[in-house]
Amino acid sequence: MSDYVLGHSDRELKRLQDQARVIDPITRRIFERAGIRPGMRVLDVGSGVGDVAFLLADLVGREGEVVGFDRVPKALEVARKRAAGRGLANVTFRDGDPAEQTLGAAFDAVAGRYVLMFQPDPVVLLRGVARHVRGGGIVVFHEIDWEGARSSPPAPTFDAACRWIAEVVARSGAWTRMGMSLHTAFLSAGLPAPLLHLEQQIEGAVASLELVQLTSDLVISLLPEMERHGVATAAEVRPETLESRMIAEIVPLGGTITGRSEIGAWAHIASS
């Protein structure tokens, strides 16, 4: 797997958990539509601190099994502690890239969230992990497309934050529109044409503005890379007031903001 532009600081690992609380319901709907169900053995690609693996464990139940892979020992250490704290005996984590390993018995499904976008060649990873799935099994991924983020009436700081995020992610070599590329990637990997699912977060000024907080947190995590790539400086971002400035632009006008597009794709491996 490629380098993760957001890094693996304690702050970033905490941000991932905060993000999961908001995004997990979307991922769950994608996985349920794909056919993840009790009793399955599932390979989780790019587990990070374990949130997707825990979601999968809930879907497959105690009679199922989830094996999560990541190549960052610090993240896996957190994931293992969290799994132990939850008493999840059916979840294990392994170090490395599953696309490059021999894993033994075939899985009923392979799943991942926000993984393909960080690959130099997403098709190579798709093809590599799909070979671990039995005939009739499922390949399902949840990715994003930053093109959809916007505000109305215009909230300049929120819009700028979304532009900064998309630009620095693109300059790092990641794919900011991976969600819209999933269909092509599945076909290029030799998989059947996938079914697709799209959702977006949308919030009005009187809501919790959780999306504002997530966007602000993401900008702050990316700020060192933004400065390194010449996307924005700390003086421009003003991280200490970023969230409050967004709110000050949105609330008085009764505005609405929409986050990035959350897109899922899934296909069944042909039976031999």
Helices and strands as residue ranges (DSSP letters): H 10-34, E 41-45, H 51-60, E 65-70, H 73-85, E 91-95, G 98-100, E 107-113, G 116-118, H 122-130, E 133-145, G 146-148, E 150-152, H 156-171, H 178-188, E 195-204, H 210-229, H 234-237, G 239-241, H 242-250, E 256-268
